[in-house]
Structures are given as structure tokens and as C-alpha cells.
Amino acid sequence: MHPHLHPGPAAHLDRVLGAVTVATALLLPGGTGAELARFPAAGHLADIEHPTGHLEVEVELDTSVSPPRVLAAGVVRTARKLFDGTVYPAPITR
């Protein structure tokens, strides 16, 4: 077993950490892929793809210090269950 892969309920942590790491590298001046990345003017939200889908990641950096420092990082997630084979219909309102 690879020491960084967590089987079971914590398996999603590898994807989250990987997505945050990639987004951070894209935002760092001179970082890997930084010259190719395009971020909206209003923020630093990146849609990072992984083998089972994608994650929207937001990273805030302080580039006024050396080395740059991550001030905040987060993943945009939905609370609604999607594509697990079970339907969760909204209640009927009359």
C-alpha cells in the first residue's frame, strides 16, 4: 500500500490535498504551470481535474513576503448527493 493513499472514508483527502497543492503552485510567481493558468479577476478560484472528477479550489497567497505564504485555502463542495445511484427528490409542496 502506498503510504499516502488512505483507503475507505478518508480517500477523498488525497484529492483535496492534491487539488489545493496544484492550485497553490499555479498561483505562485514562477510556479509550475503559473504561466499557463488563467484565473478570474475577482479571485483565485481554480477548477482542478483529477481521475474521478474535479474540485473547485480557492487559494489566497501573501506574495509580499519571501517565500510566499498561503493565507487561506478551501475547496468548494456541494452538499447535495450526486450520481451515487440513489435519487433524493425534493418534497412536494402544495
C-alpha positions as CSV (number, residue, x, y, z in Angstrom):
1,M,0.0,0.0,0.0
2,H,1.3,3.5,-0.9
3,P,1.9,5.4,2.4
4,H,0.0,8.5,1.1
5,L,-3.2,6.6,0.0
6,H,-5.9,6.3,2.6
7,P,-8.5,3.5,1.9
8,G,-12.0,4.0,3.0
9,P,-13.8,7.2,4.0
10,A,-10.6,9.3,4.1
11,A,-9.7,8.5,0.5
12,H,-11.1,11.9,-0.7
13,L,-8.4,13.7,1.4
14,D,-5.7,12.8,-1.2
15,R,-7.7,14.5,-3.9
16,V,-8.4,17.6,-1.8
17,L,-4.7,18.0,-0.7
18,G,-3.6,17.4,-4.3
19,A,-6.0,20.0,-5.7
20,V,-5.0,22.6,-3.2
21,T,-1.3,21.9,-3.9
22,V,-1.8,22.2,-7.7
23,A,-3.8,25.5,-7.3
24,T,-1.1,26.9,-5.0
25,A,1.6,26.1,-7.5
26,L,-0.4,27.7,-10.3
27,L,-0.7,30.9,-8.2
28,L,3.0,31.2,-7.2
29,P,5.1,33.5,-9.3
30,G,7.3,31.3,-11.3
31,G,5.5,28.2,-10.0
32,T,5.0,25.1,-12.2
33,G,2.3,25.9,-14.7
34,A,1.8,29.5,-13.4
35,E,2.4,31.0,-16.9
36,L,-0.4,28.8,-18.3
37,A,-3.0,29.4,-15.6
38,R,-5.9,31.8,-16.1
39,F,-7.8,33.0,-13.0
40,P,-10.8,35.3,-12.9
41,A,-10.0,38.9,-12.0
42,A,-12.3,38.7,-8.9
43,G,-10.5,35.8,-7.2
44,H,-8.2,32.8,-7.2
45,L,-10.8,30.1,-7.9
46,A,-9.3,27.1,-9.9
47,D,-11.2,24.1,-11.2
48,I,-8.7,21.3,-10.8
49,E,-9.4,18.0,-12.5
50,H,-8.4,14.6,-11.0
51,P,-9.0,11.0,-12.1
52,T,-12.5,10.7,-10.6
53,G,-13.8,14.3,-11.4
54,H,-12.8,17.8,-10.4
55,L,-12.7,20.1,-7.5
56,E,-13.1,23.9,-7.3
57,V,-10.3,25.2,-5.1
58,E,-9.7,28.7,-3.8
59,V,-6.3,29.8,-2.5
60,E,-5.2,33.1,-1.1
61,L,-1.5,33.9,-1.1
62,D,0.6,36.6,0.5
63,T,3.3,37.2,-2.2
64,S,4.7,40.3,-0.3
65,V,6.9,38.0,1.8
66,S,9.6,35.6,0.8
67,P,8.9,32.8,0.4
68,P,5.2,33.5,-0.4
69,R,2.8,32.3,2.3
70,V,-0.6,30.6,1.9
71,L,-3.1,32.7,3.9
72,A,-6.2,30.6,3.2
73,A,-7.2,27.6,1.1
74,G,-10.5,25.9,0.6
75,V,-12.5,23.6,-1.6
76,V,-15.9,24.5,-3.0
77,R,-18.2,21.5,-2.4
78,T,-21.9,20.8,-2.8
79,A,-23.9,19.3,0.0
80,R,-26.3,17.6,-2.5
81,K,-25.6,14.0,-3.3
82,L,-24.9,13.5,-6.9
83,F,-24.5,10.3,-9.1
84,D,-24.4,7.7,-6.3
85,G,-27.3,5.7,-7.7
86,T,-29.9,6.9,-5.3
87,V,-32.5,9.6,-6.1
88,Y,-33.1,12.3,-3.5
89,P,-36.2,14.2,-4.7
90,A,-37.4,17.4,-3.2
91,P,-40.5,17.2,-1.1
92,I,-43.8,18.0,-2.9
93,T,-45.1,21.4,-1.8
94,R,-48.7,22.3,-2.4
